[in-house]
Amino acid sequence: MRTALLGMVICMLLAVLLLGCVEDTENKAEEVLKMVMERHEEAKLKGYKGIVTITEHLRSGVQTYEISWAVKPIDEPTKWKVEGDDVLYVCNGTTYWMYDRGERSAYRGNCSSGVIRCDYYPSIEALLKCSQAGLCNLTLEKGELSGRDCFIIQSIKETPCVGSLYEVEREILWIDKENLYPLKIEKVIKSALRTGEMRTVIMVSEYKNIEFNVSGEEFEFIPPEGTEIIEIPLPPF
């Protein structure tokens, strides 16, 4: 009888301890995300930039591309730049340019509407909102990536969005403990095809060369000589 009672007590204590660990883990994961958001708010005053390598694992194979980006939300509208191998998108707060290197053509317009975001902020903001709304479950571990100590946060979607054409089902973030920005974000994305079939895509974004305190010259663009300039009313998003 004593043995059975002792076993029940131990089970109850383990259950409480395990539950406490889960709750503490969730809270700490949210705290890390909030610290990243706060670091971002500080960086907004001076701007920040970096390079992201995006790898998509598709049914048809693997696609990889690299993009450099810069954001400086000190003014309204936001100054931003996104640059790939062939195309440059840039807004200095008033004028928008899309420059096609291959075609040697440049589209110019008003950039008061439309922003391309290739930095990590949208992912952090969306994940924090998802957790606070109780739509996803967060876990927190500590680890290492590329020789850097990291917080590793995993998010699993608790409630699927019924009828959604695009949904992040699972997400893993490797957060640099010292600088509080993601080194890597891995997403498992489900999307609906026209046939009604669901497709799963794994998208991995790896961030490097993150710099803070960006000069305003970063967002200015002068078309090379001989470039065809085409005026447009608004960015074609």
PLY file of the C-alpha trace (Angstrom):
ply
format ascii 1.0
element vertex 237
property float x
property float y
property float z
element edge 236
property int vertex1
property int vertex2
end_header
0.00 0.00 0.00
2.80 2.37 0.96
4.65 1.45 -2.21
1.62 2.23 -4.37
1.01 5.52 -2.54
4.67 6.48 -2.89
4.47 5.70 -6.61
1.42 7.95 -7.00
3.14 10.80 -5.19
6.25 10.47 -7.37
4.10 10.44 -10.51
2.25 13.57 -9.36
5.53 15.34 -8.57
6.97 14.39 -11.95
3.83 15.62 -13.69
4.05 18.98 -11.90
7.76 19.29 -12.65
7.28 18.41 -16.30
4.37 20.81 -16.65
6.43 23.53 -14.99
9.29 22.90 -17.40
7.02 23.15 -20.42
5.49 26.40 -19.21
8.90 27.83 -18.33
10.25 26.82 -21.74
7.37 28.51 -23.55
7.77 31.69 -21.52
11.51 31.79 -22.09
11.05 31.26 -25.83
8.71 34.26 -25.96
11.18 36.27 -23.89
13.95 35.56 -26.41
11.70 36.64 -29.28
10.84 39.84 -27.41
14.56 40.54 -26.87
15.13 40.13 -30.62
12.26 42.56 -31.29
13.74 45.07 -28.82
17.15 44.76 -30.50
15.42 45.42 -33.82
13.71 48.53 -32.42
17.10 49.88 -31.37
18.55 49.09 -34.81
15.72 50.93 -36.56
17.24 54.27 -35.61
20.49 53.56 -37.42
19.32 50.98 -39.96
20.67 47.50 -40.57
21.66 45.33 -43.51
22.91 41.88 -44.38
22.90 38.98 -46.81
20.41 36.12 -46.80
20.87 32.82 -48.62
17.52 31.17 -49.26
17.29 27.47 -50.07
13.95 25.97 -51.11
13.50 22.20 -51.03
10.80 21.51 -53.61
9.37 18.34 -55.09
11.15 19.21 -58.35
14.51 19.74 -56.64
16.49 22.29 -54.63
16.72 25.98 -55.50
19.20 28.36 -53.86
19.58 32.11 -54.29
21.32 34.90 -52.40
19.93 38.37 -51.71
21.47 41.41 -50.04
19.11 43.74 -48.20
19.11 46.94 -46.17
16.38 48.62 -44.11
16.34 52.02 -42.42
12.91 52.81 -40.91
14.08 56.07 -39.32
11.97 58.09 -41.76
8.49 57.58 -43.14
8.17 55.98 -45.58
10.81 53.36 -44.86
14.06 53.32 -46.80
14.89 49.86 -48.11
16.94 47.97 -50.66
16.84 44.40 -51.97
19.44 43.20 -54.45
19.86 39.91 -56.30
22.15 38.84 -59.13
20.04 40.38 -61.90
17.64 42.86 -60.28
17.92 45.73 -57.81
14.94 47.18 -55.89
15.56 50.33 -53.88
13.57 53.11 -52.20
15.18 56.21 -50.66
11.96 57.22 -48.92
10.39 58.99 -51.90
11.66 57.49 -55.17
11.44 53.82 -56.07
13.75 52.12 -58.59
13.68 48.63 -60.08
16.81 48.08 -62.16
17.18 45.06 -64.46
20.87 44.54 -65.20
20.27 42.12 -68.06
17.77 44.33 -69.87
19.60 47.55 -68.88
16.26 49.10 -68.02
15.13 50.94 -64.88
11.60 51.50 -63.64
11.15 54.66 -61.57
8.15 55.60 -59.46
6.81 56.71 -56.09
7.72 54.32 -53.27
5.19 55.57 -50.76
3.37 52.26 -51.25
4.74 48.73 -51.15
7.79 47.39 -49.32
9.79 44.25 -50.07
10.96 42.64 -46.82
13.85 40.19 -46.96
15.10 40.84 -43.46
14.22 38.68 -40.46
11.82 41.04 -38.65
8.54 39.78 -40.25
9.30 36.18 -39.21
10.03 37.17 -35.59
6.93 39.37 -35.36
4.63 36.71 -36.87
5.99 33.97 -34.58
5.54 36.08 -31.45
1.95 36.96 -32.41
1.22 33.31 -33.20
2.46 32.23 -29.77
0.63 34.97 -27.87
-2.61 34.05 -29.66
-2.17 30.41 -28.64
-1.99 29.22 -32.24
1.46 27.64 -32.00
3.54 25.93 -29.37
7.12 27.12 -28.72
10.05 25.18 -27.30
13.47 26.56 -26.41
16.87 24.85 -26.42
20.46 26.03 -26.44
22.97 25.00 -29.06
25.59 26.15 -31.54
25.66 27.11 -35.21
28.71 28.15 -37.22
30.72 28.43 -34.01
28.16 30.77 -32.39
26.19 30.06 -29.21
22.48 30.09 -30.05
18.99 29.98 -28.68
17.11 27.37 -30.74
13.38 28.05 -30.87
10.98 25.62 -32.49
7.37 26.49 -33.28
4.70 23.93 -34.15
1.33 25.11 -35.42
-1.41 24.09 -32.99
-4.43 25.23 -34.98
-4.32 24.95 -38.78
-5.90 27.81 -40.73
-8.87 26.22 -42.46
-9.04 27.18 -46.11
-5.63 28.88 -46.05
-3.66 28.71 -49.29
-0.35 29.17 -47.47
0.62 28.12 -43.97
3.84 27.76 -41.97
3.36 24.42 -40.23
6.66 24.25 -38.37
9.49 26.73 -37.84
12.95 26.53 -36.28
15.07 29.59 -35.48
18.73 29.72 -34.49
19.17 33.03 -32.60
22.68 34.38 -31.99
22.84 34.76 -28.19
25.30 37.66 -28.24
23.84 39.82 -31.04
20.18 38.71 -30.82
19.43 38.16 -34.48
18.69 34.94 -36.38
21.55 33.08 -37.99
19.14 30.64 -39.59
15.37 30.21 -40.01
13.90 26.95 -41.30
10.22 26.80 -42.27
8.02 23.89 -43.30
5.35 25.44 -45.48
2.17 23.85 -46.80
0.38 25.43 -49.74
-2.67 24.49 -51.79
-2.31 23.78 -55.50
-4.98 24.46 -58.10
-5.71 20.74 -58.20
-6.66 20.87 -54.52
-3.54 18.92 -53.56
-1.38 20.20 -50.72
2.32 20.78 -51.39
5.02 20.84 -48.70
8.05 23.11 -49.15
11.01 23.44 -46.79
12.55 26.92 -46.94
15.83 27.67 -45.18
17.06 31.27 -44.77
20.63 31.78 -43.55
21.66 35.31 -42.52
25.22 36.61 -42.54
27.25 39.84 -42.58
24.63 41.61 -40.47
25.66 45.23 -39.91
24.00 48.02 -37.98
24.30 51.78 -38.60
23.58 52.06 -42.33
24.38 55.21 -44.33
21.62 56.94 -46.27
23.76 56.58 -49.40
22.91 52.87 -49.30
19.44 53.72 -50.60
20.38 56.05 -53.45
20.55 54.81 -57.05
21.95 56.43 -60.18
21.16 54.50 -63.39
24.25 53.57 -65.44
24.74 55.49 -68.66
22.62 54.11 -71.49
19.91 52.72 -69.21
16.34 52.97 -70.49
14.24 54.70 -67.81
10.53 53.83 -67.64
8.23 55.89 -65.44
5.60 54.00 -63.41
2.96 55.37 -61.01
3.59 52.82 -58.24
5.88 49.84 -57.61
4.57 46.70 -59.43
3.83 44.56 -56.38
0 1
1 2
2 3
3 4
4 5
5 6
6 7
7 8
8 9
9 10
10 11
11 12
12 13
13 14
14 15
15 16
16 17
17 18
18 19
19 20
20 21
21 22
22 23
23 24
24 25
25 26
26 27
27 28
28 29
29 30
30 31
31 32
32 33
33 34
34 35
35 36
36 37
37 38
38 39
39 40
40 41
41 42
42 43
43 44
44 45
45 46
46 47
47 48
48 49
49 50
50 51
51 52
52 53
53 54
54 55
55 56
56 57
57 58
58 59
59 60
60 61
61 62
62 63
63 64
64 65
65 66
66 67
67 68
68 69
69 70
70 71
71 72
72 73
73 74
74 75
75 76
76 77
77 78
78 79
79 80
80 81
81 82
82 83
83 84
84 85
85 86
86 87
87 88
88 89
89 90
90 91
91 92
92 93
93 94
94 95
95 96
96 97
97 98
98 99
99 100
100 101
101 102
102 103
103 104
104 105
105 106
106 107
107 108
108 109
109 110
110 111
111 112
112 113
113 114
114 115
115 116
116 117
117 118
118 119
119 120
120 121
121 122
122 123
123 124
124 125
125 126
126 127
127 128
128 129
129 130
130 131
131 132
132 133
133 134
134 135
135 136
136 137
137 138
138 139
139 140
140 141
141 142
142 143
143 144
144 145
145 146
146 147
147 148
148 149
149 150
150 151
151 152
152 153
153 154
154 155
155 156
156 157
157 158
158 159
159 160
160 161
161 162
162 163
163 164
164 165
165 166
166 167
167 168
168 169
169 170
170 171
171 172
172 173
173 174
174 175
175 176
176 177
177 178
178 179
179 180
180 181
181 182
182 183
183 184
184 185
185 186
186 187
187 188
188 189
189 190
190 191
191 192
192 193
193 194
194 195
195 196
196 197
197 198
198 199
199 200
200 201
201 202
202 203
203 204
204 205
205 206
206 207
207 208
208 209
209 210
210 211
211 212
212 213
213 214
214 215
215 216
216 217
217 218
218 219
219 220
220 221
221 222
222 223
223 224
224 225
225 226
226 227
227 228
228 229
229 230
230 231
231 232
232 233
233 234
234 235
235 236
